[in-house]
Amino acid sequence: MKLASISYYPVKSTAGHDVTEAEVQPWGLAGDRRYMIVNAGGGVLTAREEPRLLACVALLDRNTLTLTGPHAAPLTVVPTTGTSTVQVGRTPVELTDCGDAAAEWLSGLAGRPVRLKWLDDPTRRPVNPDYGRPEDRVSLADGYPLLLTTTASLARLNDWIVETALERGEEPAGPLPMSRFRPNVVIDGVAEPFAEDEWKRLRVGEVELRVSKGCDRCVLTTIDTATYTKGKEPIRTLSRHRRRDGKVWFGINLIPDAPGRIAVGDPVVVL
């Protein structure tokens, strides 16, 4: 097995970037989801509620973040000294505001008042203690430092989606791209689809990681990233083939045991 691709997302719920190598830090890939958008009430706003956020491309050059989008000229973000506490998942987290210019730029894209927040200290947010150790930390990802998927599982899911469409008398759509699932690492060469469900530990290049839990999927996977419209797949088909405990599952969440670097083509070994 080998590492087929690496992706990171500087601002939660905006467009991602494919890279050939990355630094794995205790809380996730370097630069991954250290920024997030909040609504007028100070609550987390994601592309689940506002798909137009996916049109934002956040470019991170060391410590400089630049926002680009279809509605305005690019903007370089300058965080302020103001902070506020935002409920991120199960944890209240102190975040730094990124200023009025970023708020105005993103509000124009979202069509509603929003602000951009920055997690300046990634050690602030622990992972769910039910699935991690007391010292484990995570950035602003949904719950865990890295998300892994496999090409074998996506191929099987796309086959199932075609079967579902034909059984319903529908014209099958084209295969779903892996980007719908927003993984950090994609593994190629897995012998069986969904073999990752049984993994407990693995090594990617020089980095060893623990599997915390499977990844239950939400409506974000149904958004077409080209049109920003919602459809039925893959949730409809996952509900048929991959439903348990009232949720649907695709991919696994990982926690690194130590920092290190990974690169596309690195060998992957299940431990």
PELINCOR-V642200 format. One record per backbone hydrogen bond with DSSP energy under -1.0 kcal/mol. NH is the residue of the N-H (numbers start at 0). CO is the residue of the C=O. If there is no record, write none. Layout:
BEGIN
NH:CO  NH:CO
END
This chain:
BEGIN
1:187  2:265  3:185  4:185  6:183  7:16  11:34  13:10  14:55  16:7  18:5  21:261  23:259  24:27  27:24  29:22  31:28  32:8  34:9  35:116  37:114  38:42  41:38  44:36  48:45  49:45  52:49  53:50  54:51  55:52  56:67  58:65  60:63  63:60  65:58  66:74  67:56  74:66  76:64  79:96  83:94  85:92  87:90  90:87  92:85  94:83  95:117  96:81  97:115  102:98  103:99  104:100  105:101  106:102  107:103  108:104  109:105  110:106  114:37  116:35  117:95  118:33  119:117  123:120  126:135  130:127  135:132  137:124  138:26  139:32  145:253  147:251  148:184  150:186  153:149  154:150  155:151  156:152  157:153  158:154  159:155  160:156  161:157  162:158  163:159  164:160  165:161  166:162  167:163  168:165  169:164  179:176  180:177  183:146  184:146  185:4  186:148  187:1  194:191  196:193  197:194  198:195  201:208  202:268  203:206  204:266  206:203  208:201  209:254  210:199  211:252  214:250  216:247  220:217  221:218  222:219  223:228  227:223  230:221  235:231  237:233  238:234  240:236  241:237  243:246  246:243  248:241  249:214  251:147  252:212  253:145  254:209  256:207  259:23  261:21  263:19  264:2  265:262  267:0  268:202  270:200
END
